[in-house]
Amino acid sequence: MTARPRVVLIGSMGAGKTTVGRRLAARLGTDFRDTDADVEAAQGRTVQEIFVDDGEERFRALERDAVATALREHDGVLALGGGAPVDPSTQRLLAGHTVVFLQVDLAHAADRVGLGVSRPMLLGNVRGRMKQLIDERTPVYAAVATHSVDTANLDADAVVALVADLVGDRRG
């Protein structure tokens, strides 16, 4: 029997997927898993190093495999890397799962990410690139999500509470 994540968190960088995911998992009494961390652990290198050494195409292939494995094996809270839902095969795999899109606007994302020096997708004009990625990916996130939560002007605990309500906080 395969596992099924309780909830899959998607959204752009700075949306709070990892922070919210960890806190949500603790609140729900389950485990947290992040597919970027899975790729890094399997490769023994950071996402940034994979991008620099092997290129984005190779990273996306590793990411696609990590997402497929996590969707099969993990039964807790799962956070996907920002670009993962853009892949058509990942979109198909997400069908039927509880997927929460953590929405964030450019101003809040930029505040949370900072200069993005460890984020390979932000090389060059950080703010301009972030805007481009948010604009390109938001329609995809919205299309695959079963729920959306606007994280702007909310702290992580408020977002956790909203997501927990959406997915059914079963705390006793």
N, C-alpha and C positions, 0 to 999 in steps of 0.2 A: 504494500500500500504506500502510495506517495503522500508526502506532506503537502500542505497548502498554507501559504502565508496568511496570517490573520489579516494583515493589511500590507499593501505595497505603497511606499511613498515615492512620488515623482515630483519633479520641478527643477527649475534652473538653479545654478550655483547661487548660494546666498538665501535660498528659500527656507533652509533650516532642516533639511531631510535628516541629517545625521544627529543634530542636537535634539530635534523633536523625536526622532526615531528611538534614540536611547531612552529618553524620558518616558515616552509612550510605552515602550516595552516594559520598563520598570513598573509603570502604573498598571499595566495589564497582566503583570506576572509572567512574562514570556521573554524570549531571547530576541536580541537585535542583531541584524546582519546587514552589512553594507557591501554591495557588489564591487565597488572600487577597492575596498579593503581586501576582498577575496582575490581580485586580480593581483594586487600588490603582494599578498602573501604567497600566491602560487608562483609568481615571477621573481620574488625576492628583490623587487625594485619598485620605486614609486611610479605612479601614473605619469608624472612628468618625465622620469627617466625613460619609460617605455615610449612615450611620444618622441623624445629626442633621439633615442637609439634606434627605434624600429618604425616610427611613424604612426600617424593616426589610424591608418587602415589596419595595421596589426593590433593596435590597442582595441579598436572597435570589434575585431574578431574575438579577442580575449574577453572583452566585456560581454559580447553576445553569449558566449559559452558560460560565463559566470552567472549571467541572469538566468539562463535556461536551467542550470544546475540548482541555483538557489530557489527558483520557483518550484522545482521538483522536491527539494529536500527540506526546506525551511518552513516551520509552522508558526513563526513569530512575526515580528515586525521587520520588514525588508525595505531598505532604501536603495534605489537605483541611482547610478551616476546620471548627471544631467542629460547626457546625450543618448543614453541607452534607449529611451522610448522612441527615438527617431527611427531606429532600425525597424523595417517592416516585419521581420521575423519576431522581434521582441514584441511588437504591437500585437501580433497574432497570439503569442504566448500569454500576454496579459489579459486577453479576453476571458471573461468568467471569473477573474480575480477581483477582490475589493481593492481598488486603486484610488488613492487620494492624491490629488494634485495640490501641492502647496504653492499657491500663487505668491509672487513677489514682484513689486515694481522695481524699476531700475535704481531709483534712489535708495531704497532699502537694501537691495541686493549689493549695491556698491558699498554701502556702509558696512555690511556684514562681511563682504569678501576682502575689502581693502584694496590694495594694489594688485592682488592676485598673482604675486610672483611665483607661487607654487602651482598655478593653474595654467596648464599648457594651452588651453583654448583662448587665453587672454593675452597672448603675446602681441605686443604693439600697443595700440590705443585701447587701453583697458576699458574705459567707459563706453567707447564706441563699439567695441567687440561685444561687451556684455549686452548692450542694447540690441545689437544684431542677433545674438543668440536667443535672447528673450523673445524678440519679435518672431524669429523663425520657428522656435520650438513651442511657444504657447498654444497655437492651434492643435499641435500634435498632442500635447499634454491634455488639453481639454477633451480631445476626441477619445483618448484611451481611458480617461478617468471616470470612475463611478461617482466620485464626490470631489468637490473643490473647496479649499479653505484659503481665504485671502489672509496672508500673514502680515501684511503691512500694518504697522502701528500696534502689533500684538507681541508680547514677549513669548518666549518658548512655552512656558507653562500654560498660557491661555490657548495657544495653538494645540498643545497636547490635550487639553480639556475638550476642545471642539472636535478633534479627531476621535478621541475616545468616545464621545457621544455618538458620532457618526457610525463607528464600527461596533458599538455596543459594549461599553465598559462593563465587564462581568465581575467586577470586584464584589466580594461578599459583604 
